[in-house]
Amino acid sequence: MIIIEMFRRILQRLRELQQRQRSRRELVTLDRYALKDIGISRADALLEANKPFWRS
């Protein structure tokens, strides 16, 4: 049971990393109005998008 739980946690973490990377890719596709709505600049969006997937 311990191995199953470890495997489940690893899979969950991988899903989180994948979602983070997907969100960062989508961020750079937003236009300036959408970025303004969420309160970030184009420069901030690019900095976030260029982070490695493992960094929060």
C-alpha positions in Angstrom: 0.0 0.0 0.0 2.9 2.4 0.7 4.2 1.9 -2.8 0.8 2.6 -4.3 0.5 5.8 -2.3 4.0 7.0 -3.4 3.1 6.3 -7.0 -0.1 8.2 -6.6 1.7 11.2 -5.2 4.3 11.1 -8.0 1.6 11.1 -10.6 -0.2 13.9 -8.9 3.0 16.0 -8.8 3.6 15.3 -12.5 0.1 16.5 -13.3 0.6 19.7 -11.4 3.9 20.4 -13.2 2.2 19.7 -16.6 -0.6 22.1 -15.7 1.8 24.8 -14.6 3.7 24.5 -17.9 0.4 24.6 -19.9 -0.7 27.7 -18.0 2.6 29.5 -18.7 2.4 28.7 -22.4 -1.2 30.1 -22.5 -0.1 33.2 -20.6 2.0 34.5 -23.4 -0.8 34.1 -25.9 -2.9 36.7 -24.0 -3.2 40.2 -25.5 -2.3 43.3 -23.5 -6.0 43.9 -22.4 -6.3 40.4 -21.0 -2.9 40.7 -19.2 -4.1 44.1 -17.8 -7.3 42.5 -16.5 -5.2 40.0 -14.5 -2.8 42.6 -13.4 0.4 41.7 -15.1 2.6 43.3 -17.8 3.8 41.6 -21.0 7.3 41.5 -19.4 6.0 39.7 -16.4 4.1 37.2 -18.6 7.3 36.5 -20.6 9.4 36.1 -17.4 6.8 33.7 -16.0 6.6 31.8 -19.3 10.3 31.3 -19.5 10.6 29.7 -16.1 11.4 26.0 -16.1 8.4 23.8 -15.4 9.8 22.7 -12.0 10.0 26.3 -10.6 7.0 27.8 -9.0 
